[in-house]
């Protein structure tokens, strides 16, 4: 992985980002910014797959490029909700909103709140306008947008000051990221002048959408003095008239400027280029300019994209002191002149034209500062903000504490997704979202777990009569998976019902034995018991040669279930003792006071190892099981109390750094089950509370405060990544959730109303 794709927190930047704003070919500064933002993210963030959702100011919209996947109309409230619905189906990780009051419908653009309120992905909002004296609508809209955003971006110190003091936005939620600019070399203006027939002439430039608030009149009025001393000066006014102005007044304003130039006697020194230029052309115009001018008429300009472009490209700048210009042009990086003063504009331009050293020193200062504003650097700061938003960095670390001791209530067991994943062959191994992904077939591991689950549900006298059909399906899969030649089970089967291997792992055989033992110990179906007995007798003796500690543990779980019905089977007791001795031996050899564990690595399904020792009848083994489980629980409990299992991206090897992600549901289930075994063995209610706390990991008491259980489908999502929940709902994850929940229900049912379980934890 390219190191450039990792932010300072060590987190991968989100790939699936949606940018909301208006968009080219609409003639608007926000449209240009949104396009630059999109293009830069796609270009500079490896493997990024961003999309654009554009707001239209006309019902018919525009002829957009392919990246605009969805469009909505500014003045149609329903279209905002539809846009949110579209984004919610696209697996978008972060939404980046470009906010400007005027591009959204409703009073002060209130309609955008309907879109944000319906989004499921976190939002990062860039505020392009931050008013010093907002009216009540403007104040409340911006505050509400900030509340609905995980992070907000402003482009200037003044903007940040306003967000803090006027809009009461928490400082830790604000990212100060400058306006991005193209990466242009520091070149002599003469390099580009021949493109425009400007050889030997001095070029003054203003660009952007033409409108009366730009103050261009004051530059034209300054030109007679400038031209008198520098007769080769040309003032280029580059940009189309603002579309709203054209709609309301036509080209009246541009014509008034042309008339003013004629009246001042400088018509031959002013060129109006009435078009909306693309970036390559704009860079050539900027390259040819000697001095850039922004003569705006009032200070209330929190951000100027045109100023950012000219400044960062190494132009000498003369500007009125609006807020953004004051910041960028301080310390000799430009010249500030009073608002409305043609005399001051003329004085400053003449001074720069006379003093070439001063002009080039100013250019260099601006260019050097502008290196931090080029899109390659700016986009990484946006990507960092997206990562923090995705991680919900602004949220409290800990899940909320319960209001009282009666904090744990169990949801009902829902088997909808279990049925969805199961066909007449068995349970499908994986899913894409909630849909079975048949291409990846089936496995014995999952069908064994599924058989254990349906047998436990039958023990609980489930009202679902269809469960017996599932039980038969899973049992038939295990029956077919058994290989008499190897006296083990195959594991992976393709969707075409062909086995993909001659023999599976020891763990898959161990899980199959766990399921067979559960059939014998729990089932009320004599046919099923007899079938399981025959298969178990064939495979159980082979376990003596197994070397996997987890396979031993699964077999021991199966034997414990088996002995609930046949406690005095001498062969089974002999094998049980042998496997317990094996497990205790590796614990004795490896365990230390600081590392009381069975191996020098914590990997997967960890709690099954101490769980197996708790099922013995040997006090030393039980103590070893309790000691190792206490240590595992302490290690997997965050400082603020929620469950934080060992991640599968590296696990935890003794003496090395532990992996915190990806956190897997199987770890939560095995830990719940082990803690319940410890509770039933010791009667210590703290073990029950631990089991309940671990179960709550499934429903949102975790590092991301996001539920893995999906109440709409009844499935469980496949894991907790460092920045998001894996939205696929495969068999292992769903079975882990259902097994943990079912075991908790069974314990509560067995012990409720007895002196063995206090009323304050029921």
Beta strands, then each sheet from edge to edge (+ up, - down):
strand 1: 17-21
strand 2: 51-56
strand 3: 68-73
strand 4: 94-99
strand 5: 122-127
strand 6: 151-154
strand 7: 174-176
strand 8: 203-207
strand 9: 234-238
strand 10: 270-273
strand 11: 291-294
strand 12: 316-320
strand 13: 335-337
strand 14: 431-432
strand 15: 435-436
strand 16: 442-443
strand 17: 482-483
strand 18: 488-489
strand 19: 492-493
strand 20: 601-602
strand 21: 652-653
strand 22: 709-710
strand 23: 715-716
strand 24: 719-720
strand 25: 725-726
sheet 1: 3+ 2+ 1+ 4+ 5+ 6+ 7+
sheet 2: 10+ 9+ 8+ 11+ 12+ 13+
sheet 3: 14+ 15-
sheet 4: 16+ 19-
sheet 5: 17+ 18-
sheet 6: 20+ 21-
sheet 7: 22+ 23-
sheet 8: 24+ 25-
end
